[in-house]
Amino acid sequence: MTRWLWPETLGEAIELRASLGDEALTVAGGTFVGVLAQTGFLSLPETAIALGRVQGIAGIECDGDELLIGAMATHAAIERSAVVRDGWGALADCFGEVANVRVRSVATIGGVLADADYASDPPCMLLALRARVELASPGGVRVLGVDELILGHYDTAIADDELIVRVRIPRPRSAAYVKFRSRSSEDRPCVGVAAARLADREERVAGGAVSDRPLLLDEVAGATIIGDLRGSADYRRRMVVVHARRARAMLGG
């Protein structure tokens, strides 16, 4: 039987995380954990730290040309936020592409990054937007890019005493997300492509669901591409190029 701990402040949550480390499972929205547990890929540990009652880490606000999203902000909140849609519309659209309304009402931005599921939509979009992720521990806060945070299949650079607390996203000049489903029976993409033209005019195109982590387009050629029921490795490699062209066209002039 799992013992559930429910901290109510960020300080309490960080203290529990630091003291228990990998002996306890940290749970945000819990959607992905539930799926893994039901399918037998994950055995729940003796102790779990639930973040659902922690105050102050679910906000969404704009600070000049930077969007600040608390780790416990749900996909639905991001999708519907007027603040997000006013400057980060493609990000809102991307979160709106995830699963269904029931999942989006519970799943969080911190959770989707910590899960590091290769076929999740948001990490690809966040990589293209050059988002930065804040991780808090008793020693302070450190900041990582999405490419530094997600290392591979369900593998991240989050230390045993750290929690994701906030995501910072610069305002792009334009951005777009294209999700390609090869199977009508499911939501998960065969390929997801995000394109962004940033304020400094850098253009970033990222592919998701093609490798063990989201990749910038110029990294795809040398990467190990996944093959599964949604498409072979060769098919995915070609689809990334096709949908990258479409995403770039959506950026405009």
FENZIPE-V649815 format. One record per backbone hydrogen bond with DSSP energy under -1.0 kcal/mol. CO is the residue of the C=O (numbers start at 1). NH is the residue of the N-H. If there is no record, write none. Layout:
BEGIN
co: [CO:CO]
nh: [NH:NH]
END
This chain:
BEGIN
co: [3:5:8:9:10:11:12:13:14:15:16:17:20:21:25:27:30:31:32:33:34:35:36:36:46:47:48:49:51:57:59:61:65:66:67:68:69:70:71:73:74:75:76:77:81:82:84:85:88:89:90:91:92:94:95:100:101:103:103:104:107:108:109:110:111:116:117:118:121:122:123:124:125:126:127:132:133:134:134:135:136:137:140:142:144:145:146:149:152:155:155:159:163:165:166:167:168:169:174:176:178:180:180:183:191:192:193:194:195:196:197:197:198:202:204:205:206:207:208:210:215:216:217:220:228:231:232:233:234:235:236:237:238:239:240:241:242:243:244:245:246:248]
nh: [48:50:55:13:14:15:16:17:18:19:20:21:23:24:49:51:34:35:36:37:38:39:41:42:3:25:5:27:54:72:70:68:171:63:169:61:167:73:110:109:78:79:80:81:85:86:88:87:92:93:94:95:96:97:98:104:105:106:107:76:75:112:113:114:115:154:120:209:125:126:127:128:129:131:130:168:144:165:166:142:163:140:137:135:133:149:150:157:155:151:152:162:136:71:134:69:132:67:197:195:193:190:191:186:180:208:178:206:176:204:173:174:201:198:196:217:194:215:192:226:207:219:220:223:231:228:236:237:238:239:240:241:242:243:244:245:246:247:248:249:250:251]
END
